[in-house]
Amino acid sequence: MTNRRAFLLAMAVAATAAQLPLAAAYAAAPSGSAKLTDTDRADLKRIADYFNTVRSMRGRFLQVAPDGSAAEGKIYMTRPGRFRFEFDPPVPMLIVSDGAYIVMEDKELKSVERIPLGATPLDLLLREKVSFEDKDVGIAKVERGAAILRVTLFAPERPKEGSLTVVFGDKPLEFAGWIVTDAQGKDTAVTLSQIDFNPSPAISTRLYNYGDGTAAGRALQQRR
């Protein structure tokens, strides 16, 4: 699997499946929600409260595919629903969400794909209000280390389709990345670095308008 296709898998592996509100990820998932302890619930509330204070961020990402290949680039996010992944050369990918749809451009193949944001794992974390108490969010497990906290999520109505694990540094709590498990049980991991949370000046909303870019993007915007 190439770097660019591996990241597409991480972002939109269930795009052709029925849309899930969590669109949580996709294979080898637990058969049911874990029995949460009081400590688990407290940590989940900490995470939700944390995300609800982060309105925007920018920085770097490192994506590692199941075959071990890696790709890097710049990441921008603004809640609700907007993000932009710019891959460093030689990976010719650009992925942009305007809050409703994700546009994925492969500059090498000169192709553009468009899927609903709600059909991807990041939908949960980019909602206006993040909550782990919704019925459409299954909690498979909460894991703790010396300075790390991991929460594995899945869609309860489709438990065999996989899982999304969000990863945090702890003490202090900080979003560090995520892991998506695909339909074959293989992991694609995205790690964040050099992150500036709620930057000032604010990130321009034009950054999330794909139509400002290539001719293909402008044509796509005109068709919307």
N, C-alpha and C positions, 0 to 999 in steps of 0.2 A: 504494500500500500504506500503511495507517495505521501509526502508531507501534507500537501494541500488537501488530498482526499481524506487523510486521517483527521484533519481538523474539521472538515465538513461533517465527518461522522460524529465528532464530539458535539458539534453545535446542532445538528439536525438529523440525527440518526433515525428518528421516528417521524420524519416529516411526511412520509407517505402513509403512515398508519393513521388511525382515527385520532383526532386531536384530543390531547389530554390537558386539563387545566394546569397540572404540574408538568406534564409531558416529561415526566421524570426519567428515565433512561431505561436501559432496554435489554435485559437478559439476565439470567441467573440471579434474579432478584429473590429476596426472601418471600416465603409463602404468606406471611402476615406481619402485622405491626408488632414491634417489640413491646413487652410490658415495661413501661417507663417507670423509673424510680423518681422520687422527689428531686434528687440531684439532676437527673436527666431533664425533668421539666424546668428546673431552674436554669439549666444551661441553654435549653431551647428558647426560653424567654429572653435570656441575655443576648443570644444571637439575633432574635427577631428585633429586639430593642436596638441593637447595634446597627443592623441593616437599615432600620427606619431613621437613623441619624445620618446615614451616608446617602446623600442625594446625587453625588457625582464623584467620579474618580478618573485618573489617567495614569498611565505608567507603561510597564513592559510585561509581556507574557512569554513563557516558554512552553511549547506544546510537545509532548513526547507521545509518539504513536505506539500501537501494540508491537510493531516490529523494532522498536527502539530508535527509530529515526526522529529527529528533532527539528523544530522550526521556531523562529522567534519573531517578535514584532511589537508594535505599539497597540495599546488598548485604551479605549475611551468608553466611559459609561455614564449615562445620566438617567436617573429614575424619574418617571416610570418608562420602562420599555426601550430605551435607546442605547445602542452601543455601536462601536466601530473597532474592527480588528484589521490592522494594516500589517501584512507580513513583510519581513525583510527579504530582499533578494537572496537567493534566486527563486523563492516561492512566489508565483505570480497571482496570489489570492488577495481579494478584498472582500470583507464581510461587513455589512452595514444594516442596522435596524433603525427604522424611523419611529418605532413604538407600536406599529401594527404588523409590518411585514419585514422579513429579513431578505436582503438582496445579497447574493453570493456571486461574485464575478471572478472568473478564471481568465486572466488576461492572455495567457498563453493559448488557450483553446478558443478565446474570443466568445465565451459563453456566459450567460447570465441566468441564474436561477432565483426564484422568489418563493418563499414559504411563509406561512403565518408564524409570528413570534410565539403564539400559544402552543405550537407543535415542537418546541425546543426546550431543553432542560433549564435554560436561564430565565424562562418566563417567571418561575416562582420568585427568584431573587430580584427581579426587576419590576415587580408589581408596585402599585402606589403604596400599599401597606403589606409588609411581609408578616405572615403568621404561619405557625406550624400547627395550629389547632383546627385548620380547615379539614373537612372530611375527605377532600381530594388529595390530601398529603399523607402518605404512609411513612412512618418512621421505622426503619429496619433496625437501626442501632445507633447508639451514641458512644463514641470511643474517646478516651482521654489518655494523654501522655504527659510527660514532664512539662512540656510547653506547647502542646498541640491538642486540638479538639476537632473531631471529625463526626459528621452526622450523615448517615446514609438514608436517602429518601427513595420512595418508589410510589407508583400509582396503585392504590389498593385494588381497583377493579381489574388491573392487568399486572399482577405480581410477577409473572414469568417473563415480562418484557425487559426487566433489568433494573438498574439503580443509578442514582446520581449521588455521589459523595462530595459534600462541600467541606473544605478544609480550612481551619483557622489556626493562627498562632494564638497562644493564650497567655494571659498575664503579662501584658494587656491583650485583650481580644482584638484580632485583626484578620480580615479576610485574606487568605493566602492562595486560594485556587479551588479547583474541582477535578473530579475523576468521573468519567462516563464509562459504563460497561456496555458493550455492544451486544448484538444478538448472538454472537458466538462466545460470549463471556470474556472478551478481551477488553483491556483497559486503555483509554486514552486520557492522559493527565495534562492539565493546564495549570502552570504555576505562575503566580503574579510576583512582580518585583518593582522596586522604585515607584511605588504607588503614592500618588498625591490625592488624598481624600478631600472632597469638597474644595477643590482648588479655587484660588482667586488670582486673576479674574476668572469668571465662570467660563466653562467650555461653550463655545459657540454652537448653537443648535444647527447651524448650516453644516456642521461636520457630519451630521447624521442624514443629510439629504443626498442620497446617492445620485440623483439627477443632476447635481452640479458637476459631475465628473465626466465620464466618457460619453460618446455619442449613443452607445447602447443604453447607458443609464438614463440619458435624457429621453430617449424613445420610450423606455419603460415607464418613466414618470408620466409621460404624456398619455400612456394607455391606461393609467390608474384612474 
